[in-house]
Amino acid sequence: MTAIVPVILSGGSGTRLWPMSTPERPKQLLALTAEETMLQLTVRRTAGAAFAAPIVVANAAHAAEIEAQLAAANCPLQALVLEPAGRNTAPAIALAALLVDDPAVPLLVMPSDHVIADVDAFHAAIRAALPLVEQGWLTTFGIEPTAPETGYGWIAIGEALGDGVHEVERFVEKPPADEAQRMLDAGGYAWNGGIFLFRADAYLAALEAHAPDILRDCRIAVQGARHDGARVYPDAAAFAACPSDSVDYAVMEKASREADGRVAVAPVAMGWSDLGSWDALHALAADDGGNALHGDVVALETTGTLVRSDGRRIAMIGVSDLIVVAAGNDVLILPRGRSQDVKALLEALKRE
């Protein structure tokens, strides 16, 4: 097969990590877990002869910053596709699939803001999936579950199709707590991490079958696109008319229900996190005392606390189990375990 084309989705607004992550500078453009940004870490996972230069699909407002970050990481771009409006992941992937020269090329679709600690395990799962991908299978990577998570979709793992690859028995919507616990206890399930591997033509054929309006509008948007170096500006009117849907709902779930849908899952334990909250970052970064401190921070007699500052000094004594984040003029303070409530807090701030 030809080299795998990474398709990196960078259109998210990242508001769950407010106040550091904002629509103007979302979390994929921030250095949260290492010296490099989440986007730079993502592109580094696809360095080497097995991978071609990536296609990045992003918000047009972030174009200059993305180009600067990838240049700093010495990563050449195949294309930077700049969405005139957000239309979720199914159309974003369609734009990339329509732009590649070889319709049989495998596309490795990845969010730009996830953590993968064990890159070798990730690459091994990719190699395991490639023979099926070559035959036209749509493959997702199932994350080994470690908790009864209700915030993720789950995948019921079916019959083995090869070493390390199985048929998808069914996709499970984000479950209630009791159902998540049941699946965790039973085994044979994985989290749906939103990472996919399939041929460009296989994905477009699945779109034609299950979401033809998306394919039609994306074709028109690509045919009318303006090109400026690596930048691709899809036709704004055509893309605005495109239905908004995720790849999971538009393609993967529908295809998996067909007798010959050919949807596979490669289960993998690779130290994955979607870094979807300050609690998730605390879990990744906590030291032996349970603290995760970053920036100009002085913490005495403090345990189980995440504190981050982008400039101003934060001093605390005798506290525990807090999240404190200072960015610009904003300071966020909340108990650990409540970071999913940041969205509600932002809505309240908008009303004010």
C-alpha positions in Angstrom: 0.0 0.0 0.0 1.0 3.6 -0.4 2.1 5.6 2.6 -0.7 6.3 5.1 -2.1 9.9 4.9 -2.7 11.3 8.4 -5.9 13.4 8.5 -5.7 15.6 11.6 -9.0 17.2 12.7 -8.3 20.5 14.4 -11.7 22.3 14.3 -12.7 22.0 17.9 -13.1 25.0 20.2 -11.9 23.3 23.4 -14.1 25.3 25.8 -14.0 22.5 28.5 -10.5 23.7 29.4 -11.5 27.3 29.8 -10.0 29.8 30.7 -6.8 28.6 29.0 -8.5 27.0 26.0 -10.8 29.4 24.1 -12.4 29.5 20.6 -9.6 31.9 19.6 -6.9 29.5 20.9 -8.3 26.1 21.6 -6.6 23.3 23.5 -4.9 21.7 20.4 -2.8 24.8 20.1 -1.7 24.8 23.7 1.2 23.0 25.5 -0.7 21.2 28.2 1.1 17.9 28.7 4.6 18.6 27.4 6.8 21.3 26.0 5.1 21.0 22.6 1.4 21.7 21.8 -1.2 19.0 21.5 -1.2 19.5 17.7 2.6 19.1 17.5 2.5 15.9 19.5 -0.2 14.6 17.2 1.8 15.1 14.0 4.9 13.6 15.6 3.0 10.3 16.1 3.0 10.0 12.3 6.6 10.6 11.6 8.5 8.0 9.5 8.4 6.3 6.1 5.0 4.6 6.7 3.3 8.0 6.7 2.9 10.8 4.2 2.7 14.5 5.0 -0.6 15.2 6.9 -3.8 16.9 5.8 -5.0 19.2 8.6 -8.6 20.2 8.6 -9.1 23.3 10.7 -10.9 26.5 11.5 -9.8 29.2 9.1 -9.1 31.6 12.0 -6.3 29.3 13.2 -4.5 29.0 9.9 -1.4 31.1 10.7 -0.9 29.5 14.1 -1.2 26.0 12.8 1.3 26.7 10.0 3.7 28.2 12.5 3.4 25.3 14.9 3.9 22.7 12.2 6.9 24.6 10.8 8.4 24.6 14.3 7.9 20.8 14.5 9.6 20.4 11.0 6.4 18.9 9.7 5.6 19.5 6.0 1.9 19.9 5.2 0.2 18.1 2.3 -2.8 20.4 2.7 -4.4 22.7 5.3 -8.1 22.6 4.7 -9.8 25.6 6.2 -13.4 25.1 7.0 -15.6 28.3 6.4 -18.0 26.9 9.1 -18.0 24.0 11.5 -19.9 20.9 10.2 -18.7 18.1 12.5 -16.4 15.3 11.6 -18.1 13.5 8.7 -17.9 16.5 6.3 -14.4 17.3 7.6 -13.1 13.9 6.7 -14.9 14.0 3.4 -13.0 17.1 2.4 -9.7 15.4 3.0 -10.8 12.2 1.2 -11.8 14.2 -1.9 -8.4 16.0 -2.0 -6.0 13.0 -2.1 -4.6 12.0 -5.5 -4.9 8.3 -4.9 -8.4 7.2 -4.0 -7.1 3.9 -2.6 -4.7 5.7 -0.1 -5.4 4.8 3.6 -6.4 7.7 5.7 -5.5 7.8 9.4 -8.1 10.1 11.0 -7.1 11.6 14.3 -8.3 14.4 16.6 -5.6 16.9 17.2 -6.0 17.2 20.9 -5.8 13.6 22.3 -3.0 12.1 24.5 -1.4 8.8 23.3 1.3 7.8 25.7 2.3 4.5 24.1 2.9 5.4 20.4 4.5 2.0 19.7 1.3 0.3 20.7 -0.7 2.7 18.5 1.6 1.9 15.5 1.2 -1.8 16.2 -2.6 -1.5 16.1 -2.3 0.4 12.8 -0.2 -2.4 11.3 -2.7 -5.0 12.5 -5.6 -3.1 10.8 -3.9 -2.4 7.5 -4.6 -5.7 5.8 -8.4 -5.3 6.3 -8.2 -1.6 5.4 -6.6 -2.6 2.1 -9.7 -4.8 1.4 -12.0 -1.8 2.0 -12.9 -2.2 5.7 -13.7 0.8 7.8 -11.6 0.5 11.0 -11.8 2.2 14.3 -9.4 1.9 17.3 -11.1 0.7 20.4 -9.6 2.1 23.6 -9.2 -0.4 26.5 -11.7 0.8 29.1 -10.4 1.5 32.6 -13.5 3.0 34.2 -17.4 2.9 33.7 -17.2 6.1 31.6 -20.5 7.6 30.6 -19.0 10.4 28.5 -17.8 8.1 25.7 -19.5 5.9 23.2 -18.6 2.2 23.6 -17.9 -0.6 21.1 -19.0 -4.2 21.5 -16.1 -6.3 20.1 -17.2 -9.1 17.8 -15.5 -12.0 16.1 -11.8 -11.9 15.4 -10.9 -11.1 11.8 -7.2 -11.4 12.3 -4.5 -10.9 14.8 -5.5 -7.9 16.9 -8.6 -6.9 14.7 -12.2 -7.8 15.3 -15.6 -7.2 13.6 -17.6 -4.5 15.3 -20.6 -6.2 16.8 -22.4 -2.9 17.5 -21.7 0.7 18.6 -23.2 1.7 22.0 -24.4 5.3 22.6 -23.0 7.1 25.7 -24.4 4.8 28.4 -25.9 5.5 31.8 -23.7 4.6 34.7 -25.1 1.2 35.4 -24.8 0.1 31.8 -21.2 1.4 31.6 -20.4 -0.6 34.8 -22.0 -3.7 33.3 -19.9 -3.5 30.1 -16.7 -2.8 32.1 -17.4 -5.9 34.3 -18.4 -8.1 31.3 -15.4 -7.3 29.2 -15.4 -7.5 25.4 -16.1 -3.8 25.1 -13.9 -0.8 24.2 -14.3 3.0 24.3 -14.8 4.7 21.0 -11.8 7.1 20.9 -12.7 8.7 17.5 -9.6 7.5 15.7 -10.1 5.8 12.3 -8.3 4.1 9.5 -9.8 3.5 6.1 -9.2 4.0 2.4 -10.4 7.3 1.0 -12.6 5.6 -1.6 -14.1 3.2 1.0 -15.1 6.2 3.2 -16.6 8.1 0.2 -18.5 5.0 -0.9 -19.9 4.6 2.7 -20.9 8.3 2.6 -22.6 7.8 -0.7 -24.6 4.9 0.8 -25.5 6.4 4.1 -25.1 10.2 3.9 -25.3 11.2 0.2 -26.2 14.8 1.0 -22.9 15.3 2.8 -20.9 13.8 0.0 -22.7 15.9 -2.6 -22.1 19.2 -0.8 -18.5 18.4 0.0 -17.8 17.5 -3.6 -19.2 20.9 -4.7 -17.2 22.6 -2.0 -13.9 20.9 -3.1 -14.6 21.5 -6.8 -15.1 25.2 -6.0 -12.2 25.5 -3.6 -9.6 28.2 -3.7 -6.0 27.0 -3.3 -3.2 29.2 -1.8 -0.1 27.2 -1.4 -0.9 24.4 1.0 -4.1 26.2 2.1 -7.4 25.0 0.7 -10.5 27.1 1.1 -13.6 25.1 0.3 -16.5 26.9 -1.4 -18.2 28.6 1.5 -21.7 28.5 0.3 -21.6 24.8 -0.6 -20.0 23.8 2.7 -22.5 25.9 4.7 -25.3 24.0 3.0 -23.7 20.6 4.1 -25.5 18.7 6.9 -23.6 18.7 10.1 -23.0 15.1 11.4 -20.3 13.0 13.0 -18.5 10.2 11.3 -19.8 7.9 13.9 -23.5 8.6 13.3 -23.3 9.3 9.5 -21.1 6.3 8.5 -19.7 4.0 11.1 -22.9 3.0 13.0 -25.0 2.7 9.9 -22.4 0.6 8.1 -22.0 -1.7 11.1 -25.7 -2.6 11.0 -25.4 -3.9 7.4 -24.7 -7.5 6.8 -21.7 -6.6 4.5 -20.8 -3.3 6.2 -17.2 -4.4 6.9 -16.6 -2.3 10.0 -13.7 -3.4 12.2 -12.2 -2.5 15.5 -8.6 -2.8 16.6 -8.6 -2.8 20.4 -5.5 -1.1 21.9 -4.1 -0.1 25.3 -2.0 3.0 24.4 -2.3 5.4 27.3 -5.1 7.3 25.6 -7.0 10.3 27.0 -9.2 12.8 25.2 -8.1 15.4 27.7 -11.6 16.5 27.9 -11.5 18.3 31.3 -9.3 19.7 34.0 -9.9 16.6 36.0 -8.5 14.5 33.1 -5.4 16.7 33.0 -5.0 16.3 36.8 -5.1 12.5 36.4 -2.3 12.6 33.9 -0.1 15.1 35.6 -0.5 14.5 39.4 2.6 13.9 41.4 3.0 11.7 44.4 1.2 14.2 46.6 -1.7 14.4 44.2 -0.8 17.9 43.0 -0.3 19.0 39.4 1.3 22.5 39.5 2.3 24.5 36.4 3.4 28.1 36.2 4.2 30.6 39.0 2.6 28.6 41.8 3.4 28.4 45.5 1.4 25.6 47.3 2.0 24.7 51.0 0.2 21.9 52.8 -1.8 21.3 49.7 -2.9 18.0 48.3 -4.8 16.6 45.3 -4.9 20.0 43.6 -4.4 21.2 40.0 -3.1 24.7 39.7 -2.0 26.3 36.4 -1.1 29.9 35.7 -0.1 31.6 32.4 1.6 34.5 34.3 0.1 35.7 37.5 1.4 34.2 40.7 -0.9 31.8 42.6 -0.2 31.1 46.3 -2.2 28.7 48.5 -2.0 27.0 51.8 -3.9 24.2 53.5 -6.3 23.3 50.7 -7.1 20.1 48.9 -8.9 18.7 45.9 -9.2 22.0 44.0 -8.8 23.1 40.4 -7.4 26.6 40.1 -6.6 28.0 36.6 -5.6 31.6 35.8 -5.3 32.8 32.2 -5.3 36.4 31.2 -8.0 38.2 33.2 -9.9 35.1 34.1 -9.5 32.8 37.1 -11.4 29.5 37.4 -11.8 27.9 40.9 -13.8 24.7 41.4 -13.7 21.4 43.4 -12.0 18.5 41.7 -14.6 16.3 40.2 -16.7 19.2 38.9 -14.7 20.2 35.9 -17.4 18.9 33.5 -19.5 21.9 34.8 -17.2 24.4 33.1 -19.6 24.4 30.1 -22.5 25.5 32.4 -20.3 28.1 33.9 -19.5 29.5 30.5 -23.1 29.7 29.6 -23.7 31.7 32.8 -20.9 34.1 31.9 -22.4 34.6 28.5 -25.7 35.6 30.1 -24.0 38.0 32.4 
